[in-house]
Amino acid sequence: MNFITLVGVGGAVCTTVCLIPQVIQIHKTKQTRDLSLGMYVIFLIGIALWLIYGVAIQDLPLMLANGVTLPLAVYILIMKIKHR
């Protein structure tokens, strides 16, 4: 694996893992009042587009990262809508 690929994988891991504390917090407290609905809608669309792009160009780091990030973001968005 070359350096640039490692940089991409590192970025993918960071942007995916960063949602886990938020998911855990929401799951425990059911509190989403301070989360921006607009931000999560736009974020979810962006992640879906990155996933489609990754599949289209057969880029494994993009597919894996966004394939994991997408359900985390969907969970947060569903909880935001459910627990306004």
N, C-alpha and C positions, 0 to 999 in steps of 0.2 A: 504494500500500500504506500503510495507516494505522499509527500507532505501535504499537498493541496487536498487530497482525499481525506487525510487525517483532520485537517482543519474543518472540512465540511462535516465529517462525522462528529467532531467535537461540538460544532455549532448545533447540529441536529440533536445531539444528546441534551445539550443545555436548554434549548427551546422546548424540548419535549418534557424533560424532567421538571422544568420550572412550573408547570401546571399542577403537578402532583400535590404540593402543599395546599394549593387553593382547593382542589377537589376534596382533600381530606378535611379541611376546615369547613367547607360547605356541608359535607356529609355529616360531620359531627354536630354542627350548630344549626343547620338549616337556615342560616342567615346570608342573604345576598343583597341586602338593601344598598350597600355601598358599591356594588359592582355596576359598571356601565353596560346596559343592555346593548346599546349601539356598538360599543367596542367589541363585545363578544360576537355579535352578528357579523360584523365586518371581519373579525379575526377568523371565524368559522368559514366564511366564504373564501378568505385567503388560503387557509389550510387546505380546503377542498380543491382549490385551483392548483396549489403546489403539488398535491397528491396526483391529480390528473396529469399535470406536467411531468412529474416523476415517472409515472407509468408510461406516458407517451415516449419519453426518451430512454426508458429502461434504466433509470438511475436508482440503484438500490438504496443509498442513504436517504434520498428524497422520499422514496416510497415507504421505507420503514419509519422514518421520523414522522412523516405526516399521517401515515396509517395508524400510528399510536397516538399522535396529538389530536387527531380528528375526534375519536370517541371521548377523550378527556374534555375537549372544548364543547362537544355536544352535551355532555353531562352537565357542565357548568351552565350552559345556556338553558337547558331544560329546568334546572334547579332555580335559575334566576327568574324564569317565567312563572314557575310554580310557587315560589316563595317571595313574591314581591313585597 
